Amino acid sequence: MSIPITADLDTPAAQPQFTRLVCVAGCVALSDWLFHGWRIGVSLAIFLAALGIVAIASSRIYAARTTQISLGIVFAAVIIALIEDISPLSTVLGGFGALFFIIAMTAPEPASWQQRLFEVIAAPFRGYFQMIVDVLALAAQAQRKIAPSLGMASLIAWIVPLSLFVIFLSLFASANPLIERAIGQIDLLVLFRYFDPWRTAFWIIMAGAIWALMRRRIKLRSKPGSMVGPGSTVSADDGELEGKPANLTTDLDYLFGEKAMARSLILFNALFLLQTWLDVTYLWGGASLPDGMSPAEYAHRGAYPLIVTALLAAGFVLIAMRPNGPAKSSRLIRPLVLAWTGQNVVLVISSILRLDLYVATFSLTYLRLAALIWMVLVAIGLLLIFLQILLRKSNSWLLSANAASLALVLYGCCFINAPLLIAAYNIEHSREITGKGAQLDLAYLHCLGQEALPAIEARAAELPKLRDMAFRIRLNLRSEAFGPPTNWRAWSFRSWRFNRYLANNTRVPTDSSGGSGQ
């Protein structure tokens, strides 16, 4: 009776590990089929969608119904971004969104989104160690079941049969040339010919990253008394007296006390008011600059340093308005902080205007477009700080609001065709078209690639140099048609739209020398 009971107890313990191993192996096989040897496109969206479904199906869902709907919308949104186009931004957002969806859906314990984000970042790294431990445990269970067949007595029993088998085989080979030839054709190194170390490394990397999603081990529970906040107490284990209010601001009172904060904010407001007055006078009012300084130089020198200034100011505001800080009991600090935050918003708007003037003078580039997006994010962050102070919200609210705005802005950037946007702006605002502004930088325009072709061909009939560039791009696209065929795995909605453009605009423009691409 004892043997069946032991078997019944062991089977349920091994079953989850075996199921998890099968799910991971299936996902690794899918990734190999989709990615290895192929250019990544819609295949990444398919893989992440399949990974999310398998991970959810193989685990228990603990999230509430409303949370499931919200997470499902976020998961679908990042998949749509990957279907639109594969870029570093959409790839990062897609990976983070899929991991966050899986972890938040299968998390048995409640936690904040910051803790979930930490688990998302840690999951791919801890997966390898967790996989090794689980596989070794599974191997130990299997060894206990098959140990009798691998005992010393069983191994010794193979010595005589194998020895005699080898002797007889050698005798037959010496007596039969067909057997001798067959043995001679056996190549033991053939196994290594089919062994691809890079492909094996790819399997291991994917298995380790996926393993952590199939079995969650991190428990994000806060210990009682470990979180110190307003009104909380410090336990005697931490070397403090029990029942005494925990005050984390006492060490900062000398440097960031009420007097220091008030004096700093008065000075900062005066300094920022001076900068704002100069911008209103010279940048917005159009007043004459000093000799030797052009409007472009004035705009360029202030665009990026002012953003750094605004970021430092935001950090100072957070220190000034910290919980149990001097602003809580001071009637002067709060309005000074509000005024200074408002000036910082004006400062960022001035930086955006400076960048716009600089772009109008020297054209648009990837870096300047990224700087514009970054400035918008800083402006949103400062407005949120202003609202936090005005509405008396917590720092947790501020962090969540900033994270949400960052995610929305980055997600929107996934749908921006930057090469086409930059090319269209530079061409439409060039000196060749408008009679003012910067001349077309043909070298940079050509570096934008084939996605800039619609913007180039829109003005190719008016500018011969754009006609020549469009002709060369068309020839390159035509020569690529004789290369390796494009696989469906590399499909994206943006590339599909570009191919539709090429199909609807089949006429190749002639070059300025009279040649034709027909």
Backbone hydrogen bonds, N-H to C=O, Kabsch-Sander energy under -0.5 kcal/mol:
donor,donor_aa,acceptor,acceptor_aa,energy
5,I,1,M,-1.3
6,T,2,S,-2.0
7,A,3,I,-2.1
8,D,4,P,-2.3
9,L,5,I,-1.8
10,D,6,T,-1.9
11,T,7,A,-2.0
13,A,9,L,-0.7
14,A,10,D,-1.7
15,Q,11,T,-1.9
17,Q,13,A,-0.6
18,F,14,A,-2.2
19,T,15,Q,-2.7
20,R,16,P,-2.6
21,L,17,Q,-2.3
22,V,18,F,-2.2
23,C,19,T,-2.4
24,V,20,R,-2.5
25,A,21,L,-2.5
26,G,22,V,-2.4
27,C,23,C,-2.2
28,V,24,V,-2.6
29,A,25,A,-2.4
30,L,26,G,-2.2
31,S,27,C,-2.4
32,D,28,V,-2.3
33,W,29,A,-2.2
34,L,30,L,-2.2
35,F,31,S,-2.8
36,H,31,S,-0.7
36,H,32,D,-1.0
38,W,35,F,-2.3
41,G,489,R,-0.8
42,V,491,W,-1.5
43,S,489,R,-2.1
44,L,41,G,-1.5
45,A,41,G,-0.6
46,I,42,V,-2.2
47,F,43,S,-2.5
48,L,44,L,-2.5
49,A,45,A,-2.2
50,A,46,I,-2.4
51,L,47,F,-3.0
52,G,48,L,-2.4
53,I,49,A,-2.1
54,V,50,A,-2.8
55,A,51,L,-2.6
56,I,52,G,-2.1
57,A,53,I,-2.6
58,S,54,V,-2.2
59,S,56,I,-0.9
62,Y,60,R,-0.5
62,Y,105,M,-2.2
63,A,105,M,-1.3
68,Q,64,A,-2.7
69,I,65,R,-2.0
70,S,66,T,-2.2
71,L,67,T,-2.9
72,G,68,Q,-2.4
73,I,69,I,-2.0
74,V,70,S,-2.2
75,F,71,L,-2.7
76,A,72,G,-2.4
77,A,73,I,-2.1
78,V,74,V,-2.2
79,I,75,F,-1.7
80,I,76,A,-2.2
81,A,77,A,-2.0
82,L,78,V,-1.6
83,I,79,I,-2.0
84,E,80,I,-2.1
85,D,81,A,-1.8
87,S,85,D,-0.7
91,T,87,S,-2.7
92,V,88,P,-2.1
93,L,89,L,-2.6
94,G,90,S,-2.5
95,G,91,T,-2.6
96,F,92,V,-2.7
97,G,93,L,-2.8
98,A,94,G,-2.4
99,L,95,G,-2.3
100,F,96,F,-2.7
101,F,97,G,-2.2
102,I,98,A,-2.3
103,I,99,L,-2.7
104,A,100,F,-2.6
105,M,101,F,-1.8
106,T,102,I,-1.7
116,R,112,S,-2.0
117,L,113,W,-2.4
118,F,114,Q,-2.0
119,E,115,Q,-2.1
120,V,116,R,-2.2
121,I,117,L,-2.1
122,A,118,F,-2.2
123,A,119,E,-2.0
125,F,122,A,-0.5
126,R,122,A,-2.6
127,G,123,A,-1.6
128,Y,125,F,-0.6
129,F,125,F,-0.6
130,Q,126,R,-2.5
131,M,127,G,-2.4
132,I,128,Y,-2.1
133,V,129,F,-2.1
134,D,130,Q,-2.4
135,V,131,M,-2.8
136,L,132,I,-2.3
137,A,133,V,-2.1
138,L,134,D,-2.4
139,A,135,V,-2.5
140,A,136,L,-2.4
141,Q,137,A,-2.0
142,A,138,L,-2.2
143,Q,139,A,-2.5
144,R,140,A,-1.8
145,K,141,Q,-1.2
146,I,142,A,-1.9
147,A,143,Q,-0.8
149,S,146,I,-0.8
150,L,146,I,-0.6
150,L,147,A,-1.4
151,G,148,P,-1.0
155,L,151,G,-2.1
156,I,152,M,-2.5
157,A,153,A,-1.6
158,W,155,L,-1.4
159,I,156,I,-1.5
160,V,156,I,-0.6
162,L,158,W,-2.0
163,S,159,I,-2.4
164,L,160,V,-2.6
165,F,161,P,-2.2
166,V,162,L,-2.2
167,I,163,S,-2.1
168,F,164,L,-2.8
169,L,165,F,-2.3
170,S,166,V,-2.2
171,L,167,I,-2.1
172,F,168,F,-2.6
173,A,169,L,-2.1
174,S,170,S,-2.0
175,A,171,L,-1.4
176,N,172,F,-2.5
180,E,176,N,-2.1
181,R,177,P,-2.9
182,A,178,L,-2.6
183,I,179,I,-2.7
184,G,180,E,-2.3
185,Q,181,R,-1.6
186,I,183,I,-1.1
187,D,185,Q,-0.5
188,L,186,I,-0.6
190,V,187,D,-1.6
191,L,188,L,-0.7
192,F,189,L,-0.6
193,R,189,L,-1.0
194,Y,190,V,-1.0
195,F,192,F,-0.6
196,D,194,Y,-0.7
200,T,196,D,-2.5
201,A,197,P,-2.5
202,F,198,W,-2.0
203,W,199,R,-2.2
204,I,200,T,-2.4
205,I,201,A,-2.6
206,M,202,F,-2.4
207,A,203,W,-2.8
208,G,204,I,-2.5
209,A,205,I,-2.0
210,I,206,M,-2.2
211,W,207,A,-2.4
212,A,208,G,-0.9
213,L,210,I,-1.3
214,M,210,I,-0.9
214,M,211,W,-0.9
215,R,211,W,-1.1
220,L,218,I,-0.6
221,R,219,K,-1.3
226,S,223,K,-2.4
227,M,223,K,-0.5
228,V,226,S,-0.6
229,G,227,M,-0.6
232,S,229,G,-2.0
234,V,244,K,-0.9
238,D,235,S,-1.2
239,G,236,A,-1.6
240,E,235,S,-1.0
244,K,241,L,-1.3
246,A,232,S,-2.3
247,N,245,P,-0.6
248,L,246,A,-0.6
250,T,247,N,-0.6
252,L,249,T,-0.9
253,D,249,T,-0.6
253,D,250,T,-0.9
256,F,252,L,-3.8
257,G,253,D,-0.6
261,M,257,G,-2.6
262,A,258,E,-2.4
263,R,259,K,-2.5
264,S,260,A,-2.3
265,L,261,M,-2.6
266,I,262,A,-2.0
267,L,263,R,-2.2
268,F,264,S,-3.0
269,N,265,L,-2.5
270,A,266,I,-1.8
271,L,267,L,-2.5
272,F,268,F,-3.0
273,L,269,N,-2.1
274,L,270,A,-1.6
275,Q,271,L,-1.9
276,T,272,F,-2.6
277,W,273,L,-2.3
278,L,274,L,-2.2
279,D,275,Q,-2.2
280,V,276,T,-2.5
281,T,277,W,-2.1
282,Y,278,L,-2.9
283,L,278,L,-0.6
283,L,279,D,-1.3
284,W,279,D,-2.3
285,G,280,V,-1.4
287,A,281,T,-1.8
293,M,290,P,-1.6
298,Y,294,S,-2.2
299,A,295,P,-2.3
300,H,296,A,-2.7
301,R,297,E,-2.3
302,G,298,Y,-0.7
303,A,299,A,-0.8
303,A,300,H,-0.6
304,Y,300,H,-0.6
306,L,302,G,-1.2
307,I,303,A,-0.7
308,V,304,Y,-1.7
309,T,305,P,-2.3
310,A,306,L,-2.3
311,L,307,I,-2.2
312,L,308,V,-2.4
313,A,309,T,-2.4
314,A,310,A,-2.3
315,G,311,L,-2.0
316,F,312,L,-2.2
317,V,313,A,-2.3
318,L,314,A,-2.0
319,I,315,G,-1.7
320,A,316,F,-2.6
321,M,317,V,-2.4
322,R,319,I,-1.2
325,G,322,R,-1.9
327,A,320,A,-0.8
328,K,325,G,-1.2
329,S,326,P,-0.8
330,S,326,P,-0.7
334,R,330,S,-0.6
336,L,332,L,-1.6
337,V,333,I,-2.7
338,L,334,R,-2.2
339,A,335,P,-2.4
340,W,336,L,-2.5
341,T,337,V,-2.7
342,G,338,L,-2.2
343,Q,339,A,-2.0
344,N,340,W,-2.0
345,V,341,T,-1.9
346,V,342,G,-2.0
347,L,343,Q,-2.2
348,V,344,N,-2.2
349,I,345,V,-2.2
350,S,346,V,-2.3
351,S,347,L,-1.9
352,I,348,V,-2.3
353,L,349,I,-2.3
354,R,350,S,-2.7
355,L,351,S,-2.5
356,D,352,I,-2.3
357,L,353,L,-2.4
358,Y,354,R,-2.4
359,V,355,L,-2.8
360,A,356,D,-2.3
361,T,357,L,-1.1
362,F,358,Y,-2.8
363,S,359,V,-2.3
369,L,365,T,-2.2
370,A,366,Y,-2.6
371,A,367,L,-2.2
372,L,368,R,-2.0
373,I,369,L,-2.0
374,W,370,A,-2.4
375,M,371,A,-2.4
376,V,372,L,-2.0
377,L,373,I,-2.0
378,V,374,W,-2.3
379,A,375,M,-2.5
380,I,376,V,-2.3
381,G,377,L,-2.5
382,L,378,V,-2.4
383,L,379,A,-2.3
384,L,380,I,-2.2
385,I,381,G,-2.0
386,F,382,L,-2.4
387,L,383,L,-2.3
388,Q,384,L,-2.5
389,I,385,I,-2.3
390,L,386,F,-2.4
391,L,387,L,-3.0
392,R,388,Q,-0.8
393,K,388,Q,-2.1
398,L,394,S,-1.7
399,L,395,N,-2.6
400,S,396,S,-2.3
401,A,397,W,-2.5
402,N,398,L,-2.4
403,A,399,L,-2.4
404,A,400,S,-2.3
405,S,401,A,-2.3
406,L,402,N,-2.6
407,A,403,A,-2.5
408,L,404,A,-2.3
409,V,405,S,-2.4
410,L,406,L,-2.5
411,Y,407,A,-2.3
412,G,408,L,-2.3
413,C,409,V,-1.7
414,C,410,L,-0.9
414,C,411,Y,-0.8
415,F,412,G,-1.3
416,I,413,C,-1.5
417,N,415,F,-0.6
418,A,416,I,-1.5
421,L,417,N,-2.6
422,I,418,A,-2.9
423,A,419,P,-2.4
424,A,420,L,-2.5
425,Y,421,L,-2.3
426,N,422,I,-2.7
427,I,423,A,-2.3
428,E,424,A,-2.5
429,H,425,Y,-2.0
430,S,427,I,-1.2
431,R,438,A,-2.0
433,I,430,S,-0.6
434,T,430,S,-2.8
435,G,431,R,-1.4
438,A,360,A,-0.6
442,L,440,L,-1.2
445,L,441,D,-2.5
446,H,442,L,-2.3
447,C,443,A,-1.5
448,L,444,Y,-0.8
448,L,445,L,-0.6
449,G,446,H,-1.3
452,A,449,G,-1.4
453,L,450,Q,-1.9
456,I,452,A,-2.0
457,E,453,L,-3.0
458,A,454,P,-1.2
459,R,455,A,-0.6
459,R,456,I,-1.0
462,E,459,R,-0.9
463,L,459,R,-1.8
466,L,463,L,-0.5
467,R,463,L,-1.8
468,D,464,P,-2.3
469,M,465,K,-1.8
470,A,466,L,-2.7
471,F,467,R,-2.1
472,R,468,D,-2.1
473,I,469,M,-2.5
474,R,470,A,-2.4
475,L,471,F,-2.1
476,N,472,R,-2.3
477,L,473,I,-2.4
478,R,474,R,-2.2
479,S,475,L,-2.5
480,E,476,N,-1.9
481,A,477,L,-0.6
481,A,478,R,-0.7
482,F,479,S,-1.3
483,G,480,E,-1.5
490,A,487,N,-1.7
491,W,488,W,-1.6
493,F,83,I,-3.5
494,R,84,E,-2.7
496,W,492,S,-2.2
497,R,493,F,-2.1
498,F,494,R,-2.0
499,N,495,S,-2.4
500,R,496,W,-2.1
501,Y,497,R,-1.9
502,L,498,F,-2.3
503,A,499,N,-2.3
504,N,500,R,-2.1
505,N,501,Y,-1.1
511,D,515,G,-1.1
514,G,511,D,-1.8
